[in-house]
Amino acid sequence: MIAPLGPAFFDRPVVTVAADLVGCLLSVEGVGGIVVETEAYDRTDPASHSVNGQTRRNAAMFGPPGHAYVYRSYGLHWCLNLVCEPGSAVLIRALEPRAGIAAMEARRGLSAPRLLCAGPGRLTQALGITGAFDARPLDDDGFRLLGSPTPVPVVADRRIGISRAVDRPWRFLAEGSRFVSRPPSRFRVPLDEGAA
């Protein structure tokens, strides 16, 4: 039996958690799949919402580990982050759809499996996540997070869509997955270097 991920899993350095989440199972009210892409952000990171301290928008990032931090990006789409140590969170960038695919297709208005959850905005739309999920505990309120059933080879790469700290290899991908939002670049590094 696969164990659920509790607060202790998240109460660790965010880069470690981001890498370890790849291959885990994430669902919201029975809709979800396998995490294939994540990005790490912490309070020392110029690209992080927490770099200048706590605000009303990012308050969940400073709350207890194992909670959701959900915000709207550019006023267009919601982004789901999983809170780790204070001021740090993992952005869930992509899933390989496994459960509730009909619901995902209806919410997304398409049936191409690769495009259902490939990108943070697509993922939250497919899973029905809105700002109402901000600060909710990940072991309650319909969330289900289970450890990886089998080891997954992970690649570290540069993060996407940021203008600061662009060289940090804090994006983690399931190697060879066709469900990621963007394939790894030539910059990619072995996991042991990316998670250092």
N, C-alpha and C positions, 0 to 999 in steps of 0.2 A: 504494500500500500504506500502511495506517495504522500509524504507529510505536507500539511499546509505550511506556508511561510508566515511566521509570526513576527512580532516587533523585534525580537532579538536578531533575526536575519537582517533587518534594515539598520540596526544600531551598530553600523560599521562604516569605514570609509566609503564614500559614495562611488569611487572608481571600482572598488572591489565588488560592491553590490551590483553596479551596472553590468559588469562582466558576468557575474554569477546569475543574473536574471535571464540571460540568453539561454533558451531551451526550457524555461519554466512555463507553466500553464497559467494563463490569466483569463478570467471570464467575469462578466458582469451580468447577473441574473440569467445565467446559463448561456450567454453569448460570448464567444471568445476563441482563443487558440494559443499557439505556441509563440512566445516572445522571440523574435528573430533580430531585433535591432533596438538598441538603447543609446542614450547619451548621458554622461555624468556632468553635474554642475555643483560647485560648492561655494562657500562664502568667500574664499580667497580668489575666486575665478572672475576676471573682468567681464566675462560673458554671462554670469549668473545674475538672476533677479535679486539675490541676497547680498551682493557685494557691498551695497551701501547701507546694509542693516534692514531691520524689520519695518515693513509698511503694512497698510491694510490689505493690499493686494497679495503680498507674499507671506502673510502671517502663518499660513499652514506650513511653510518651509521651516519655521522656527518652533513648530509644535513637536509632539512626540514622534519617534520613528514608527513607520508602519501605517502612515496615513496618506491620503491622496492630497496632492496640490494640483488644482485644476485652474487654468487661466485661459483667457481668450487671446489668441495671437493675432496681432494686427487688426483686431476687431472682426475677424473673419471666422476663425474656427477655434474650438477648444483643444487644449493640450493636457494630457494626463501625465502627471509626475508622481513618483513614489518617494515619500520623504524618508531620508536616512538620518545621519547625525544632524544636529541643529544647523540650519542654514544650507543644507544640501539636499538634493533630490535627483532622481533618475527620470529622465524623459523617456517614455515608452514610444518609440518611433514606428514600430511595425510588428505585426503579428502574422503568423501563418494561420488562416482561418481553419477551425476544426469543429466548432459547435455553434448552433444557431445561425447557420449560413443563410437560411431563407430570411431571417430577420435582418441580417446584415444587408442582403441584396435589396430588400424593401427600403431600408433606411438610406442606402447609398444610391438607389435607383439604377443599379447595374448588376450584371451577373458575372463579370470577369473576376474569378477568384483572386488573381494576383493583385488586383486594384482595390479590393475591399478594405484592406487594413495597411496598405503600403504608404505610410506617412502619418504623422501625428494627428492631423485634422481628419483624414479618412478614417483612422482607427477610432477616434472618439465618436464620429458620426455612426460608424458601423456598430459600436457597442452601446450607443445611446447615452453617452456621457456628456453632461453639461456642467455648468458652474455649480449646480446644486450638489455635486459630488465633492466639492472642495472641502478639505479637512475631515472627510469621513475616514473612519478606520478601515484598513484593508482586510481585516478579518471579520467584517460585519457589513450590513447594508447591501447585501447582494454581491459584493466582491468575492472572488475565489482565486487564490494564488497557491499553486502547488509547485513543489520542487521539480526539477527536470527528471523525467523518467529514465533518460539515458544521457551519457556524456555527449556534449555538443562541441565540435571544434569552433573556437571563437577567434575572430580577427579584430584587431584594434585599428582605428582609422581616425582621420580628422572629422570633427563635427561639421554639421551642415547648417547653412543659413545664419551664421553669426559673423560679426566683423571684428571681434576681439578674441584674443587667445586662440586664433585659428589653427595654430600648429600643435595644440595639445591632442594627443591621440586618445580622446575620451569618448569616441563612438565605438560601440561594440556590436558585431554582427555575427550571425550564424554563418559560418563559412559555406559558400556555395548555395545559400538560400535564394530562391527566385522571388521571395515575398518581401525582401527589404525595399526600402524606399529608393535607395540608390546603391548600386554595387560599390564595393570598396575601391578606393583609388589606388594608384601605384605607390602612394605614400604609406600604405598600411604597414603595420609593424607586428612582430610576434606579440602574443598576448602578455607575456611576462614583462616586456618593455612598456606596453600601453598601460598596464595596471600599476606601474611603479609610482 
